[in-house]
Amino acid sequence: MWMKNHVLMAVGATMEAVMAGMQMAEKAAQLWLGAANLGGPTFMKGEDVNRIASRTDEALRRRLMNI
């Protein structure tokens, strides 16, 4: 969660869950900064997101990650 004029805060059921959330946030920030340096991010179309979300390998990834 982003708080104006504050730092990033993560909560979770376990320390591992909190650390995973923080690591994902850090990676997202690095990707965003890289995209900004190249002129800004390009977002996927909704139909592409839906196509990827319905793939069998995506279902396996979610099952393996318990999400």
C-alpha positions as CSV (number, residue, x, y, z in Angstrom):
1,M,0.0,0.0,0.0
2,W,1.3,3.4,-0.9
3,M,0.9,6.2,1.7
4,K,1.4,9.8,0.6
5,N,4.6,11.2,2.1
6,H,5.4,7.8,3.7
7,V,7.0,4.5,2.8
8,L,5.8,1.3,1.4
9,M,4.1,-1.0,3.9
10,A,3.2,-4.7,3.4
11,V,1.2,-6.9,5.6
12,G,0.7,-10.7,5.4
13,A,-0.1,-13.8,7.4
14,T,3.5,-14.8,7.6
15,M,6.9,-13.1,7.4
16,E,7.4,-15.0,4.1
17,A,4.3,-13.5,2.7
18,V,5.3,-10.0,3.7
19,M,8.8,-10.5,2.2
20,A,7.3,-11.8,-1.0
21,G,5.0,-8.8,-1.2
22,M,7.9,-6.4,-0.6
23,Q,10.1,-8.1,-3.2
24,M,7.3,-7.9,-5.8
25,A,6.8,-4.2,-5.0
26,E,10.6,-3.6,-5.4
27,K,10.6,-5.4,-8.7
28,A,7.6,-3.5,-9.9
29,A,9.2,-0.2,-9.0
30,Q,12.4,-1.2,-10.9
31,L,10.3,-2.1,-14.0
32,W,8.4,1.1,-13.8
33,L,11.5,3.2,-13.5
34,G,13.1,1.3,-16.5
35,A,9.9,1.9,-18.5
36,A,9.9,5.6,-17.5
37,N,13.4,6.0,-18.7
38,L,12.4,4.6,-22.1
39,G,9.5,7.0,-22.6
40,G,6.9,5.5,-20.3
41,P,5.1,2.2,-19.9
42,T,3.0,0.5,-22.6
43,F,0.0,-1.2,-21.1
44,M,-1.5,-4.4,-22.3
45,K,-5.0,-4.5,-23.8
46,G,-7.7,-6.1,-21.7
47,E,-8.3,-8.9,-24.2
48,D,-4.6,-9.8,-24.0
49,V,-4.7,-9.9,-20.2
50,N,-7.8,-12.1,-20.4
51,R,-6.1,-14.4,-22.9
52,I,-3.1,-14.8,-20.7
53,A,-5.1,-15.3,-17.6
54,S,-7.0,-18.2,-19.2
55,R,-3.9,-20.1,-20.4
56,T,-3.3,-23.5,-18.8
57,D,0.3,-22.6,-17.9
58,E,-1.0,-19.6,-16.0
59,A,-3.4,-21.8,-14.1
60,L,-0.5,-24.0,-13.2
61,R,1.6,-21.0,-12.1
62,R,-1.2,-19.8,-9.8
63,R,-1.7,-23.3,-8.4
64,L,2.0,-23.6,-7.6
65,M,2.1,-20.2,-6.0
66,N,-1.1,-20.8,-4.0
67,I,-2.9,-17.8,-5.5
